Amino acid sequence: MMENSQVNRRSFFKTSAFGALGTITAPIILGGCSNSASKAEKLTDVVIPEILDKAPDGRPLKAGLIGCGGRGTGAAVNFLDAGNDLQITALGDFFMDKIDACRETLKARKGQVIPDENCFTGFDAYKKVIDSGVDLVLLCEPQVFRPVHYEYAVQQGKHCFIEKPCAVDPVGARKMQVLGRQAAQQNLSSVNGFVRRWQKDILETYRRVAGGAIGEITSVHISRMSGSMWFRQREKGWSDMEYVMRNWVNFTWMCGDHIVDNLIHEIDLMSLYLGEKKPERAEATGGQHRRSTGDMYDFFSVEYKYDNNRIRAHCTTRNINGCDNQYLVMIYGSKGYTNCYNTIWNLDGTVAWEHSYDEHPRNDAYMQELIQLVKAISTNTPYSDMEQNVQSTLMAIMARESAYTGKFVTWDQIMASDLKLGPDTWQFGPIPGFKEEAPIPGLPPKV
């Protein structure tokens, strides 16, 4: 049965069986990230991914798309542009109007025609897409479904593109970790949607910082200020579940709140530059002032504590119209600082290095994700960055839970938490006790 939308957090700090998994293994896709000055002249020691215009040719590949909204349709187009002999052959979504819009886009832009018999709707559509004879699937549905859909894809031996975040709660994130390891054992590739890690300018900046360009990292400041997300007002005839599903980016148990859904990009970029360090604790606040639908916060402010307070990272995010906007990731070190995207400064403010867009134009990072997946399959060199997705997702969740509860949340607590959001069984209709209320920190959770 579905819990009401005021999430029950009484069990957040309880121990779960997943706690035995321990910490997450750092990914190897970008090599080590030492900030030692001894590496300053050894940039060749820092490995970054190769950026390609297209994946190398291989056998023809068929892909199925699960989640046909804007991001899913965009991922499908990116896949078709990633190489030769690529097809989208099946579509799955909860609603037929989403599939119809996606079909029209794929036909108009890429000449892809998906027949009626390969278009599936409902809560079991993902199984029908996966079982339709595809080689890989693009998982772009609301995040709450990702662990269930990925589990079935791995069981059926499918390669996956997986949008971020990988889950909305600790139980789901840790399940994705286990599934990622199972997929790797089966030589299945899993590429996740952290586009910052596929941008040429960011990678070149990272390569220099990892080689010692700013010395030892001492602090981080992240700011993601933007207008409100899209939303849907409830329409006549919609059940509770249809309303939530069509307005999913405004409900925590569907998308994780915007700190998990959006700020995770900047959190993940910070983790890259910090060498995939895990924070010891998250200390967060947040609240709701302007949101007109759903149960989420409008703003968050969080500090992550690392290495017994030796490094602190301050991250702030806001989704409110009519305010100043800003996207910023600043990392400060003992010798200089960087914006992580294209510039490194000395401590006195003079530019030490700047990325040349004339020599190295900005690449399409969204397409690069799919190029990597196609390359891995075509060349039979399995690839996975699931561990990184899991770590960044859990970092965002621990900050959200700190703000929601008014408590500081440690990494060990998030790894042991049995918090699970959403129903065990999904069906359209009423949701018992359904409300649109944001959490109130410092008060006992509502039942």
MOQUI-V451707 format. One record per pair of residues at least 4 apart in sequence whose ideal C-beta (glycine too) atoms are under 8 Angstrom apart, sorted by the first residue. I is the first residue (numbers start at 1). J is the second residue. Records with the same first field share a line. If there is no record, write none. Layout:
BEGIN
I = J, J
END
This chain:
BEGIN
1 = 423, 424, 425, 432
2 = 422, 423, 431, 432, 434
3 = 7, 8, 423, 433
4 = 8, 431, 432, 433, 434, 435, 446
5 = 244, 251, 252, 253, 295, 431, 433, 434, 435, 436, 437
6 = 295, 435, 437, 439, 445, 446
7 = 252, 253, 295, 404, 421, 439, 445
8 = 445, 446, 447
9 = 401, 404, 405, 419, 439, 445
10 = 445
11 = 417, 418, 419
12 = 401, 405, 413, 417, 418, 419
13 = 413, 416, 417
14 = 416, 417, 418
15 = 19, 416, 418
16 = 170, 171, 416, 417, 418
18 = 170, 171, 174, 175, 415, 416, 418
19 = 415, 416
21 = 174, 177, 178, 415
22 = 415
23 = 278, 411, 415
24 = 177, 278, 387, 390, 391, 394
25 = 387
26 = 275, 276, 387, 391
27 = 276, 385, 387, 388
29 = 49, 197, 383, 385, 388
30 = 46, 47, 48, 49, 197, 203, 206, 272
31 = 45, 46, 47, 48, 210
32 = 46, 210, 275
33 = 46, 206, 210, 272, 273, 274, 275, 276
34 = 39, 210, 212, 275
35 = 209, 210, 212, 214, 215, 216, 217, 275, 333
36 = 212, 216
37 = 212, 215, 216, 335
38 = 42, 212
39 = 43, 45, 46, 210, 211, 212
40 = 211, 212, 213
41 = 211
42 = 46, 211, 212
43 = 207, 208, 211
45 = 211
46 = 206, 207, 210, 211
48 = 203, 204, 206, 207
49 = 197, 198, 203, 372
51 = 198, 200, 203, 363, 368
52 = 56, 368, 371, 375
54 = 81, 82, 83, 84, 371
55 = 82, 83, 370, 371, 372, 374, 375, 378
56 = 83, 375, 378, 379
57 = 83, 84, 85, 378
58 = 83, 85, 374, 377, 378, 379
59 = 85, 378
60 = 85, 86, 87
61 = 83, 85, 86, 87, 135, 136, 374, 377, 378
62 = 87, 88, 89, 90, 133, 134, 135, 136
63 = 76, 79, 86, 87, 88, 89, 134, 135, 136, 137, 138
64 = 88, 89, 90, 91, 92, 129, 130, 132, 134, 136, 137, 138
65 = 72, 73, 75, 76, 88, 90, 91, 92, 102, 129, 137, 138, 140
66 = 72, 92, 93, 125, 126, 129, 130, 137, 138, 139, 140, 141, 149
67 = 71, 72, 92, 93, 138, 139, 140, 141, 142, 163
68 = 72, 73, 91, 92, 93, 98, 99, 101, 102, 140
69 = 73, 93, 98, 140
70 = 74
71 = 75, 140, 163
72 = 76, 93, 102, 138, 140, 141
73 = 77, 101, 102, 105, 106
74 = 78, 366
75 = 79, 138, 140, 161, 163, 193, 366, 370
76 = 80, 88, 102, 106, 138
77 = 81, 105, 106, 109, 110
78 = 82, 364, 366, 367, 369, 370
79 = 86, 88, 138, 161, 370, 373, 374
80 = 86, 87, 88, 106, 110, 112
81 = 367, 370
82 = 86, 367, 370, 371, 373, 374
83 = 371, 374, 375, 378
86 = 374
87 = 112
88 = 106, 110, 112, 114
89 = 114, 118, 132, 133, 134
90 = 114, 118, 119, 120, 128, 129, 132, 133, 134
91 = 99, 102, 103, 114, 118, 119, 120, 129
92 = 99, 119, 120, 121, 125, 126, 128, 129
93 = 98, 99, 102, 120, 121, 125, 141
94 = 98, 121, 122, 123, 125, 245
95 = 99, 121, 245, 246
96 = 100, 119, 121
97 = 101
98 = 102
99 = 103, 119, 121
100 = 104
101 = 105
102 = 106
103 = 107, 113, 114, 119
104 = 108
105 = 109
106 = 110, 112, 113, 114
107 = 111, 112, 113
114 = 118, 119
115 = 119
118 = 132
120 = 124, 125, 128, 129
121 = 125
123 = 426, 427
124 = 128
125 = 129
126 = 130, 141, 145, 148, 149, 152
127 = 131, 152
128 = 132
129 = 134, 137
130 = 134, 137, 152, 153, 156, 158
131 = 156
134 = 158
135 = 158, 159, 377
136 = 158, 159, 160, 161, 373, 377
137 = 149, 153, 158, 159, 160, 161
138 = 160, 161
139 = 146, 149, 150, 153, 160, 161, 162, 163
140 = 163
141 = 145, 146, 149
142 = 245, 248, 254, 255
143 = 163, 165, 166, 167, 168, 254, 255, 256, 260, 261
144 = 167, 168, 172, 253, 254, 255, 421, 422
145 = 149
146 = 150, 162, 163, 166, 167, 172, 176
147 = 151, 166, 167, 172, 175, 176, 179
148 = 152
149 = 153
150 = 154, 160, 162, 166, 176, 179, 190
151 = 155, 175, 179
152 = 156
153 = 158, 160
154 = 158, 160, 179, 182, 183, 186, 188
157 = 186, 188
158 = 188
159 = 188, 189, 190, 373, 376, 377
160 = 183, 188, 189, 190, 191
161 = 191, 192, 193, 369, 370, 373
162 = 166, 190, 191, 192, 193, 386, 389
163 = 192, 193
164 = 192, 193, 194, 264, 265, 268, 389, 392, 393
165 = 173, 256, 260, 261, 264, 389, 392, 393, 396
166 = 172, 173, 176, 192, 386, 389, 390, 393
167 = 171, 172, 173, 175, 176, 256, 393, 397
168 = 172, 252, 253, 254, 255, 256, 260, 397, 421, 422
169 = 173, 256, 397, 419, 420, 421, 422
170 = 174, 394, 397, 414, 415, 417, 418, 419, 420
171 = 175, 417, 418, 419, 420
172 = 176, 420, 421
173 = 177, 390, 393, 394, 397
174 = 178, 390, 394, 415
175 = 179
176 = 180, 386, 389, 390, 393
177 = 181, 386, 387, 390
178 = 182
179 = 183, 386
180 = 184, 190, 384, 386, 387, 389, 390
181 = 185, 386
182 = 186
183 = 188, 189, 190, 384, 386
184 = 188, 190, 382, 384, 386
187 = 382
188 = 382, 384
189 = 373, 376, 377, 382, 383, 384
190 = 383, 384, 385, 386
191 = 369, 370, 372, 373, 376, 383, 384, 385
192 = 369, 385, 386, 388, 389
193 = 369
194 = 198, 265, 268, 385, 388, 389, 392
195 = 199, 265, 365, 366, 368, 369
196 = 202, 265, 266, 268, 269, 272, 365
197 = 202, 203, 268, 269, 272, 385, 388
198 = 203, 363, 365, 368, 369, 372
199 = 203, 341, 362, 363, 365, 368
200 = 204, 360, 361, 362, 363
201 = 205, 341, 342, 355, 357, 360, 362
202 = 206, 269, 340, 341, 342
203 = 207
204 = 208, 355, 360
205 = 209, 338, 339, 340, 341, 342, 343, 344, 355
206 = 210, 272, 273, 340
207 = 211
208 = 213, 344, 353
209 = 213, 214, 273, 331, 333, 338, 340, 344
210 = 273, 275
212 = 335
213 = 335, 336, 338, 344, 352, 353
214 = 331, 332, 333, 334, 335, 336, 337, 338, 344
215 = 333, 334, 335, 336
216 = 333, 334
217 = 273, 274, 311, 331, 332, 333
218 = 311, 332, 333, 334
219 = 311, 312, 313, 314, 331, 332
220 = 270, 273, 274, 304, 311, 312, 313, 314, 315, 329, 330, 331, 332
221 = 313, 314, 315, 328, 329, 330, 332
222 = 263, 266, 267, 270, 313, 314, 315, 316, 328, 329, 330
223 = 315, 316, 317, 326, 327, 328
224 = 262, 263, 265, 266, 315, 316, 317, 318, 326, 327, 328
225 = 316, 317, 318, 323, 324, 325, 326, 327
226 = 262, 318, 319, 325, 327
227 = 319, 320, 321, 322, 323, 325
228 = 290, 291, 298, 319, 320, 321
229 = 249, 250, 258, 262, 319
230 = 249
231 = 247, 249, 250, 292, 293, 294
232 = 243, 246, 247, 293
233 = 292, 293
234 = 238, 243, 247, 293
235 = 243
238 = 242, 243, 246
239 = 243, 428, 429, 430
240 = 244, 429, 430, 431, 434
241 = 245, 426, 427, 428, 429, 430, 431
242 = 246, 428
243 = 247
244 = 248, 251, 254, 431
245 = 254
247 = 251, 293, 294
248 = 254, 255
249 = 254, 255, 258, 261
250 = 255, 291, 293, 294, 295, 296
251 = 255, 294, 295, 296
252 = 256, 257, 294, 295, 296, 400, 421
253 = 421, 422
254 = 422
255 = 260, 261
256 = 260, 261, 393, 396, 397, 400
257 = 261, 296, 297, 300, 400
258 = 262, 263, 296, 297, 300, 317, 319
259 = 263, 264, 286, 297, 300, 302, 317, 396, 399, 400, 403
260 = 264, 393, 396, 397, 400
262 = 317, 319
263 = 267, 300, 315, 317, 396
264 = 268, 392, 393, 395, 396
265 = 269
266 = 270, 315, 327, 329
267 = 271, 315, 392, 395, 396, 399
268 = 272, 388, 392
269 = 273, 329, 340
270 = 274, 313, 315, 329, 331
271 = 276, 277, 388, 391, 392, 395
272 = 276
273 = 331, 338, 340
274 = 306, 311, 313
276 = 388, 391
277 = 306, 307, 311
278 = 391, 395, 411
279 = 304, 305, 306, 313, 395, 398, 411
280 = 305, 306, 307, 308, 410, 411
281 = 304, 305, 408, 409, 410, 411
282 = 302, 303, 304, 305, 395, 398, 399, 401, 402, 408, 409, 410
283 = 302, 303, 305, 402, 408
284 = 300, 301, 302, 303, 399, 400, 402, 403, 409
285 = 300, 301, 302, 403, 441
286 = 297, 298, 299, 300, 301, 400, 403, 404
287 = 297, 298, 299, 438
288 = 296, 297, 298, 438
289 = 298, 299, 320
290 = 298, 320, 321
291 = 296, 297, 298, 319, 438
293 = 436
294 = 436
295 = 435, 436, 437, 438, 439
296 = 438
297 = 403, 404, 438, 439
298 = 318, 319, 320
299 = 316, 317, 318, 319, 320
300 = 315, 316, 317, 318, 399, 400, 403
301 = 314, 315, 316
302 = 314, 315, 316, 399, 402, 403
303 = 312, 313, 314, 315
304 = 312, 313, 315, 395, 399
305 = 309, 311, 312
306 = 310, 311, 312, 313
307 = 311
315 = 399
318 = 323
328 = 339
329 = 339, 340, 341
330 = 337, 338, 339, 340
331 = 337, 338, 340
332 = 337
333 = 337, 338
335 = 346, 347
336 = 344, 345, 346, 347, 352
337 = 344, 345, 347
338 = 343, 344, 345
339 = 343
341 = 355
342 = 354, 355, 357
343 = 351, 353, 354, 355
344 = 351, 352, 353, 354
345 = 349, 350, 351, 352
346 = 350, 351, 352
355 = 360
356 = 360
357 = 361, 362
363 = 367, 368
364 = 368
365 = 369
366 = 370
367 = 371
368 = 372
369 = 373
370 = 374
371 = 375
372 = 376, 383
373 = 377, 383
374 = 378
375 = 379, 381, 383
376 = 381, 382, 383
385 = 389
386 = 390
387 = 391
388 = 392
389 = 393
390 = 394
391 = 395
392 = 396
393 = 397
394 = 398, 411, 414, 415
395 = 399
396 = 400
397 = 401, 414
398 = 402, 409, 410, 411, 413, 414
399 = 403, 409
400 = 404
401 = 405, 407, 409, 414, 417, 419
402 = 406, 407, 408, 409
403 = 441
404 = 439, 441
405 = 409, 439, 441, 442
406 = 441, 442
407 = 441
409 = 413, 414
410 = 414
411 = 415
412 = 416
413 = 417
422 = 426
430 = 434
437 = 446
439 = 445
END
